């Protein structure tokens, strides 16, 4: 619901031009939603029975969004959006789990947070976080669309929803470790009893909801403004 509310605001700003451009508060809201989404995806990947199938489904859904936005909204096209990231991470976590399970999950979360912070600015050419840059990365890393997928976008690259593999895979792995902590502490069984049916339904249908909510929002807002101006 939080993501749906944000996308209503996003449409009003960037598509319908009815609100001022995105403020710092809206940006923080957006980042909080995305980080929670990625973290929970990492958490839930251990619950999947068909990891490869699920990962491929999410990855292909990300490619579908890219293809559709290139045609329908070329000025706001999505290249390597959040679904492409999550699908990639879901597939990568399968071989990586053989290594990750050797780590203490508490230490793993701390290590991943540190890695996320020091690689947060690699999309802009630096090792560092915020205004604190440690090292300027060589320009040859930022070559083409393939390097953009990893986190090294070339000059002029644009995506309305850009979540490359690095640094965001570290948030996904944090979710993976968080699941292991709760599982070891026997907390998951307790949480299962507390989850209501509507919440469970939203969780099971999250991908469909994600794919359909933006077109639905756009159509509803368009119909509303046509009625208002009729």
N, C-alpha and C positions, 0 to 999 in steps of 0.2 A: 504494500500500500504506500509505503514511503517513496519507493521508486516511481510509482504511478503519479503521485502528487508532484514529484519533481519534474516529470516529463510534461505534465500539464503546464507548469510554469515555463519550461524550456520552449514548448510550442508557442506560448503566448509571447515570448521574447523574440525568438529567432525566426519563426514562420509567420506569425500574425502581426509582429511588430507592435504589440499593444502594451508592452511593459518595458521599462528601461533595461539597458544591457546588464548582463549578469554581474552582480555585486560580489564582494568578497564573502559575504554571508552565504549567498547561494552557492558559490564555489565550494565552500567548506561543507555545506549540506550535501552537494553532489559527491564530493570525495568520501564523505562518511558512508553514503549509500553504497558506493562502489567497493570500498574496502570491506564493508560488512558482507556484501554479496560474494566477493572473492573468498573471504575467510570462511563463510558458511559453505561455499562450494567445496573448499578443501576439506572441511569437516565432514561433509556428507559423502565424499567420494569413497570413504571406507565402508559406507552402508550399501553401496551399489553391488548388485549381484552380477551384473553384466557390464563390467567396467569399460571394455573396449567398445562395445556397442553404444553405450551411453556417451562415451567420450567422442566418438565419431559423429553421433547425432548432434551434439552440442557444437562441435567444430563445423560441421556442414551448415548448421543453422546460422553460425556466424558468417560463413561465406555467402549464404543466401541474403542476409541483411546487407552485406557489402554490395552484392549485385543489384539488389533492388534500389538501394539509395543512390548508386551511380546513375541509374536511369531516372528515378523519380525526383530525387533531391541532389543533383550533382554538386550544387554549391555547399551542401552539408553531407557529403558522402561519408560513409563509415568504412574505414580500412583498418583491419586488425582491432576491432572493437572488443568489448568485454566477453562476448560469447566465444570469439575466436581464441582469446586468452584462456578461458576456462576449459574449453574443449581440448586445447593443447596440453594444459596442465593435467587434466584427467588422464590423458594418454601417457604423458611423461611420468606420472606418479607410479604407474604400474611397474616399470623397471627400477625406478628410484626407490621404491618402498623397501627393496632388499637392502639398500644402504641406510635409509632413514630409520628403519626399525632398530638399528644398532645404537642409535642415539638416545640418551635420556630425553624424553619429550619436553621437560621444563627447559633444559639446556638448549634443545633444538629451537624452541620458540624464541628464546633470547638471541640465539645466533642468527636466526632468520630476520628478526627485527633489526639487528645491527647491519646485516647485509642489505636489507631494504633501505635503510637510512643512507648508507654510504654509496648506494647505486641509484638513489632517487633521481639524480640529475644527469644520468647518462644519456637521456633523451636529448639533452641540451649540450652535450659535449664534455661533461665533467663527471668526475667521481666526487660526490658530495651530496649535501641535503640543504634545501632552502637557499640562503645566501652564503652558505659555508661550503665553498668548493675546495677540494684538496688537490685535485690533479686534473689537468686538461687532457682529454683523450685525443689520440691522433685522428686526423681528418679522414684517413683512408678507411676507417671503420664505418663511416657514414656514406655508403655508396649507392644503395638502390632499395627496391621494395623488400628484398630478402633481408637486408640488414635492418630495415625498419621493423620487420616482424620481431627481430631479436631485441630491439630497443635502440638502434642506431639509425634514425631516419635521415635521409639525404636532405640537402638544402631544397626548400620549396615543398617538402612533403606536408600534406594536410589530411587530417581525419577529424570528423566531428566527435568521434568517440574512439580515442587511441589508447589502447592498453596492450603494449608489447610484452613479450615474455619477461624481459627484465626491465624494471625491478619487481614486477607484480607477482612473479612466481613465488617469491618469498612470503608474500601474504597468504597465498594458497597453501603453501607448506606449513605455515603457522596453524592454519585450520586443521591440517592433517595431524599435527602434533597435539592440538587441543582435543581432538577426538580421542587420541590414545590416552591422554591424561584422564578424561572423564570416564573412559572405558575401564581404565585400571582402578579408578576410585569407586567403581560401581554406581556412578551417578546417572548414567544413561538410562538404566532401568527405572530410576525414580522419575526422570524427565518424561519418559514415555507415558507414564500414568497421568502426568500433568498436561499433556498436549491435548487440546480439544479437537473435535472432528473438523471444524472449519479450518483451523490452522494446518492440520494434517492434509486436508484437501488442497490447500494452496501450495504446500510443500511438494506434493506429488505432481501437481500440474504447473509448477513454476516455469518450465520452459515454454509451454504453450501460452501461458499468461504473458511472459516476456515478449514473445514474438507477436502477439496480437494486440497488446495494450496500446502501443504507439499508433498503429493504423486506426484503432477504435477511437482514441483520443482525438486524432486529427479529424476524423469524420464527424464526431459529435460536435467539436468546436466549430467546424465549417458549417454544419447544419444550424447551429445556434446563431451564428453571426448572420447567416442568410435570412433567418426568421426575424432577427432584430432589425435588419436593414431593409426588410421587405416593405 
